[in-house]
Amino acid sequence: MSAVFADPQTAGRPLRQQLYLAVKAAIEVQVLRSGTRLPASRVLAEELGVARNTVLGAFSRLEAEGFVESRHGSGTYVRPLPATRLAPSRPLSPTVPRRVSARGARLLKQAMADELEVQPFTQGLPDFSPFPLAVWQKLQNKHWRLSYADMLDYNDTGGFTPLKRAIAQHLRLTRGMTLNADQVLVTAGTQQSLALCMTLLADPGDTVWVEDPLYWGAAQTFRASSLKLHGIPTDAQGLNVALCRHAPPARVVYVTPSHQYPTGGVLSLERRHALLQWAHDAQAWVLEDDYDSEFHFAGEPMSSLHGLDTHERVFYLGTFSKALYPGIKMAYMVVPSMWVEAFKRVHYDLHRPGQMHQQVAMAEFIEMGHFHATIRSARQHYAQRRSALLRALQPCLGPQVRIGGAEQGLHLCLHFSPQVDDVALAAQAAQHGLTVRALSRYAVARRQISGLVIGYGYAPLGRMAEDGRRLAQLIARALSSARSTND
Ligand SMILES: Cc1ncc(COP(=O)(O)O)c(C=O)c1O
């Protein structure tokens, strides 16, 4: 077990977490089979040279997740694995050779999307109720009835021209941006926008600067392009631009300046100017992911980085996933004018874009004012949910818990001291039917972070007080157990 315990993938995480992951992996690949008795905690602690509490903590999490059971007076035993756990784990086992590429194996190992069960506090999901489905259906039906040949074909213009005009106008009005409609490119989601940027702006092996912690979807896209991720620490003011000085050279930086994902920091004006200056001096590119800026609850939203950029160094990425619904798979980018033709051509060659009925319907949806009305109505829903969540969490907030990102978007982040095992806390919450995510899971290189990312977009308002109260209790318990372990 100690060889697995020295896994470089988990090195640097709290010992309890490393031990938990090592035993879990051994159970999943059936190195430890059902019925195997684990060594007594005292013996194992001595053997590994760790505190007994570390072993007990790892065992109790394994028990809570159903991997082991403790039999009174007899010891701790491996439980049978449910078939659903067994199947995906075996091909990934390092001991079972498979014909998966090294890049594919890395992606599979770091996959996070399928962990998120849709239930209260799931992050990233919006509320579907403000979306005017009847209007949307009517618009789609109208255009299906009118189908012209070019709507059934691939599209080589970077998107339906009236839609590009409508998006450009929306961005001028709401994000302080100066742009021509021709600079807009409609894509099938932010990850496709990012993949296009990586194809045209970087080569395999190049370094891309990213925020640490980082949006996993962006991380996976960069890995798929065989890029090296260099994490720059973030704080309450977003990416710490001053630290870029110590980073290996890069020509691309990816940021979420309006609402850092996941910590919620807002990139300060000073840092915005510093980042743009760096990009100008280094002839580098800034990828601005403005995924949820439609939802702002306090004060005036800061203007986008793109709006401050006077040298055309920023690629702006927007999406309809949060403002409308994720399954729509429609997003857009604003490309510096010198890049427009190259992006259009490569997009056309690689992705063969289409779905023109949806684009035509969307153009009308925006022009007729439905888009802004939907955002207004959704903003009210989210403001209520956010307030209810903050009220419910109040008892566990205090000097030990800093709250980040609550003024904007669909999630907030609670920051704890690094002694709190946020992964175990999220696992406990899952057992109570609450999907929160451990902040440390988003880390690139920073291991000393702990917190919870909590979504309120999808969480029903009627249940917020009760669900929030239960979550607050779990948090309070985790904080006090971290305190007593420290003492
Ligand atoms: C930081 C960030 N960017 C973008 C998106 C949206 O991506 P897409 O347009 O692919 O749905 C998300 C969704 O959760 C996100 O968290």
The ligand as an SDF file (V2000), in Angstrom:
LIG
                    3D

 16 16  0  0  0  0  0  0  0  0999 V2000
  -15.8590   29.0600  -16.1420 C   0  0  0  0  0  0  0  0  0  0  0  0
  -16.8850   28.5270  -17.1050 C   0  0  0  0  0  0  0  0  0  0  0  0
  -16.8300   28.9140  -18.3690 N   0  0  0  0  0  0  0  0  0  0  0  0
  -17.7370   28.4840  -19.2760 C   0  0  0  0  0  0  0  0  0  0  0  0
  -18.7530   27.6280  -18.9210 C   0  0  0  0  0  0  0  0  0  0  0  0
  -19.8040   27.2440  -19.9200 C   0  0  0  0  0  0  0  0  0  0  0  0
  -19.3130   26.4110  -20.8730 O   0  0  0  0  0  0  0  0  0  0  0  0
  -20.2070   25.9790  -22.1300 P   0  0  0  0  0  0  0  0  0  0  0  0
  -20.4300   27.1670  -22.9850 O   0  0  0  0  0  0  0  0  0  0  0  0
  -19.3050   24.9730  -22.8010 O   0  0  0  0  0  0  0  0  0  0  0  0
  -21.4720   25.3780  -21.6260 O   0  0  0  0  0  0  0  0  0  0  0  0
  -18.8220   27.1550  -17.6160 C   0  0  0  0  0  0  0  0  0  0  0  0
  -19.8530   26.1900  -17.2120 C   0  0  0  0  0  0  0  0  0  0  0  0
  -19.9380   25.7040  -16.1250 O   0  0  0  0  0  0  0  0  0  0  0  0
  -17.8760   27.6480  -16.6760 C   0  0  0  0  0  0  0  0  0  0  0  0
  -17.9340   27.2780  -15.3920 O   0  0  0  0  0  0  0  0  0  0  0  0
  1  2  1  0
  2  3  1  0
  2 15  2  0
  3  4  2  0
  4  5  1  0
  5  6  1  0
  5 12  2  0
  6  7  1  0
  7  8  1  0
  8  9  2  0
  8 10  1  0
  8 11  1  0
 12 13  1  0
 12 15  1  0
 13 14  2  0
 15 16  1  0
M  END
$$$$
